[in-house]
Amino acid sequence: MGITSAIVLYAVIWFLTLLCVIPVRLETQGDKGEIVPGTHAGSPVNPQMKKRFLVTTIIAFVLWAIIAGIILSGWITVRDLDYFRRMG
């Protein structure tokens, strides 16, 4: 795996992890009963994005290390996923 592949893999894992982390422990304005006029009731009261980005970065790094280790070790290769035998 090249450096570009590693960066792309990390970016994909990071964004997927972020989408999973965002709704965890999210308090909405509707939950608090303090809806600001002009906003949706599902809007977060305090999104705490710095904390969510930090948690996302840590989780994504662990997942990336595991997946990159599997790829680099050769335990699973592209040929293992060739179900139609097109790669020869």
CNS distance restraints for C-alpha pairs under 8 A (distance, minus, plus):
assign (resid   1 and name CA) (resid   5 and name CA) 6.00 0.50 0.50
assign (resid   1 and name CA) (resid   6 and name CA) 6.58 0.50 0.50
assign (resid   1 and name CA) (resid  71 and name CA) 7.63 0.50 0.50
assign (resid   1 and name CA) (resid  72 and name CA) 6.73 0.50 0.50
assign (resid   2 and name CA) (resid   6 and name CA) 6.26 0.50 0.50
assign (resid   3 and name CA) (resid   7 and name CA) 6.23 0.50 0.50
assign (resid   4 and name CA) (resid   8 and name CA) 6.16 0.50 0.50
assign (resid   5 and name CA) (resid   9 and name CA) 6.00 0.50 0.50
assign (resid   6 and name CA) (resid  10 and name CA) 6.14 0.50 0.50
assign (resid   6 and name CA) (resid  68 and name CA) 7.47 0.50 0.50
assign (resid   7 and name CA) (resid  11 and name CA) 6.12 0.50 0.50
assign (resid   8 and name CA) (resid  12 and name CA) 6.19 0.50 0.50
assign (resid   9 and name CA) (resid  13 and name CA) 6.21 0.50 0.50
assign (resid   9 and name CA) (resid  64 and name CA) 7.28 0.50 0.50
assign (resid  10 and name CA) (resid  14 and name CA) 5.90 0.50 0.50
assign (resid  10 and name CA) (resid  60 and name CA) 7.12 0.50 0.50
assign (resid  10 and name CA) (resid  61 and name CA) 7.36 0.50 0.50
assign (resid  10 and name CA) (resid  64 and name CA) 5.88 0.50 0.50
assign (resid  11 and name CA) (resid  15 and name CA) 6.20 0.50 0.50
assign (resid  12 and name CA) (resid  16 and name CA) 6.20 0.50 0.50
assign (resid  13 and name CA) (resid  17 and name CA) 5.98 0.50 0.50
assign (resid  13 and name CA) (resid  60 and name CA) 5.84 0.50 0.50
assign (resid  13 and name CA) (resid  63 and name CA) 7.52 0.50 0.50
assign (resid  13 and name CA) (resid  64 and name CA) 6.88 0.50 0.50
assign (resid  14 and name CA) (resid  18 and name CA) 6.09 0.50 0.50
assign (resid  14 and name CA) (resid  56 and name CA) 6.51 0.50 0.50
assign (resid  14 and name CA) (resid  57 and name CA) 6.54 0.50 0.50
assign (resid  14 and name CA) (resid  60 and name CA) 5.09 0.50 0.50
assign (resid  14 and name CA) (resid  61 and name CA) 7.89 0.50 0.50
assign (resid  15 and name CA) (resid  19 and name CA) 6.31 0.50 0.50
assign (resid  16 and name CA) (resid  20 and name CA) 6.55 0.50 0.50
assign (resid  17 and name CA) (resid  21 and name CA) 6.12 0.50 0.50
assign (resid  17 and name CA) (resid  56 and name CA) 5.91 0.50 0.50
assign (resid  17 and name CA) (resid  59 and name CA) 7.35 0.50 0.50
assign (resid  17 and name CA) (resid  60 and name CA) 6.29 0.50 0.50
assign (resid  18 and name CA) (resid  22 and name CA) 6.00 0.50 0.50
assign (resid  18 and name CA) (resid  52 and name CA) 7.53 0.50 0.50
assign (resid  18 and name CA) (resid  53 and name CA) 7.21 0.50 0.50
assign (resid  18 and name CA) (resid  56 and name CA) 5.49 0.50 0.50
assign (resid  19 and name CA) (resid  23 and name CA) 7.71 0.50 0.50
assign (resid  20 and name CA) (resid  24 and name CA) 7.57 0.50 0.50
assign (resid  21 and name CA) (resid  52 and name CA) 6.68 0.50 0.50
assign (resid  21 and name CA) (resid  55 and name CA) 7.83 0.50 0.50
assign (resid  21 and name CA) (resid  56 and name CA) 6.67 0.50 0.50
assign (resid  22 and name CA) (resid  26 and name CA) 7.36 0.50 0.50
assign (resid  22 and name CA) (resid  52 and name CA) 6.69 0.50 0.50
assign (resid  26 and name CA) (resid  44 and name CA) 6.62 0.50 0.50
assign (resid  26 and name CA) (resid  47 and name CA) 7.09 0.50 0.50
assign (resid  27 and name CA) (resid  31 and name CA) 6.35 0.50 0.50
assign (resid  27 and name CA) (resid  32 and name CA) 7.23 0.50 0.50
assign (resid  27 and name CA) (resid  44 and name CA) 5.69 0.50 0.50
assign (resid  27 and name CA) (resid  45 and name CA) 5.99 0.50 0.50
assign (resid  27 and name CA) (resid  46 and name CA) 7.21 0.50 0.50
assign (resid  27 and name CA) (resid  47 and name CA) 7.99 0.50 0.50
assign (resid  28 and name CA) (resid  32 and name CA) 6.50 0.50 0.50
assign (resid  28 and name CA) (resid  41 and name CA) 6.75 0.50 0.50
assign (resid  28 and name CA) (resid  42 and name CA) 5.22 0.50 0.50
assign (resid  28 and name CA) (resid  43 and name CA) 5.36 0.50 0.50
assign (resid  28 and name CA) (resid  44 and name CA) 4.20 0.50 0.50
assign (resid  28 and name CA) (resid  45 and name CA) 5.38 0.50 0.50
assign (resid  29 and name CA) (resid  33 and name CA) 5.92 0.50 0.50
assign (resid  29 and name CA) (resid  34 and name CA) 5.40 0.50 0.50
assign (resid  29 and name CA) (resid  35 and name CA) 5.09 0.50 0.50
assign (resid  29 and name CA) (resid  36 and name CA) 7.65 0.50 0.50
assign (resid  29 and name CA) (resid  40 and name CA) 7.93 0.50 0.50
assign (resid  29 and name CA) (resid  41 and name CA) 5.27 0.50 0.50
assign (resid  29 and name CA) (resid  42 and name CA) 6.11 0.50 0.50
assign (resid  29 and name CA) (resid  43 and name CA) 5.79 0.50 0.50
assign (resid  29 and name CA) (resid  44 and name CA) 5.86 0.50 0.50
assign (resid  29 and name CA) (resid  45 and name CA) 5.39 0.50 0.50
assign (resid  30 and name CA) (resid  34 and name CA) 6.65 0.50 0.50
assign (resid  30 and name CA) (resid  35 and name CA) 6.19 0.50 0.50
assign (resid  30 and name CA) (resid  41 and name CA) 4.56 0.50 0.50
assign (resid  30 and name CA) (resid  42 and name CA) 6.00 0.50 0.50
assign (resid  30 and name CA) (resid  43 and name CA) 7.80 0.50 0.50
assign (resid  32 and name CA) (resid  45 and name CA) 7.97 0.50 0.50
assign (resid  35 and name CA) (resid  39 and name CA) 7.07 0.50 0.50
assign (resid  35 and name CA) (resid  40 and name CA) 7.52 0.50 0.50
assign (resid  35 and name CA) (resid  41 and name CA) 5.93 0.50 0.50
assign (resid  39 and name CA) (resid  43 and name CA) 6.87 0.50 0.50
assign (resid  48 and name CA) (resid  52 and name CA) 6.39 0.50 0.50
assign (resid  49 and name CA) (resid  53 and name CA) 5.93 0.50 0.50
assign (resid  50 and name CA) (resid  54 and name CA) 6.22 0.50 0.50
assign (resid  51 and name CA) (resid  55 and name CA) 6.22 0.50 0.50
assign (resid  52 and name CA) (resid  56 and name CA) 5.96 0.50 0.50
assign (resid  53 and name CA) (resid  57 and name CA) 6.04 0.50 0.50
assign (resid  54 and name CA) (resid  58 and name CA) 6.33 0.50 0.50
assign (resid  55 and name CA) (resid  59 and name CA) 6.19 0.50 0.50
assign (resid  56 and name CA) (resid  60 and name CA) 5.82 0.50 0.50
assign (resid  57 and name CA) (resid  61 and name CA) 6.01 0.50 0.50
assign (resid  58 and name CA) (resid  62 and name CA) 6.44 0.50 0.50
assign (resid  59 and name CA) (resid  63 and name CA) 6.27 0.50 0.50
assign (resid  60 and name CA) (resid  64 and name CA) 5.84 0.50 0.50
assign (resid  61 and name CA) (resid  65 and name CA) 6.00 0.50 0.50
assign (resid  62 and name CA) (resid  66 and name CA) 6.35 0.50 0.50
assign (resid  63 and name CA) (resid  67 and name CA) 6.16 0.50 0.50
assign (resid  64 and name CA) (resid  68 and name CA) 5.76 0.50 0.50
assign (resid  65 and name CA) (resid  69 and name CA) 5.87 0.50 0.50
assign (resid  66 and name CA) (resid  70 and name CA) 6.30 0.50 0.50
assign (resid  67 and name CA) (resid  71 and name CA) 6.25 0.50 0.50
assign (resid  68 and name CA) (resid  72 and name CA) 5.95 0.50 0.50
assign (resid  69 and name CA) (resid  73 and name CA) 5.89 0.50 0.50
assign (resid  70 and name CA) (resid  74 and name CA) 6.42 0.50 0.50
assign (resid  70 and name CA) (resid  75 and name CA) 5.74 0.50 0.50
assign (resid  70 and name CA) (resid  76 and name CA) 6.49 0.50 0.50
assign (resid  71 and name CA) (resid  75 and name CA) 6.71 0.50 0.50
assign (resid  71 and name CA) (resid  76 and name CA) 6.21 0.50 0.50
assign (resid  71 and name CA) (resid  77 and name CA) 6.80 0.50 0.50
assign (resid  76 and name CA) (resid  80 and name CA) 6.31 0.50 0.50
assign (resid  77 and name CA) (resid  81 and name CA) 7.17 0.50 0.50
assign (resid  78 and name CA) (resid  82 and name CA) 6.69 0.50 0.50
assign (resid  79 and name CA) (resid  87 and name CA) 6.97 0.50 0.50
assign (resid  82 and name CA) (resid  86 and name CA) 6.77 0.50 0.50
assign (resid  82 and name CA) (resid  87 and name CA) 6.93 0.50 0.50
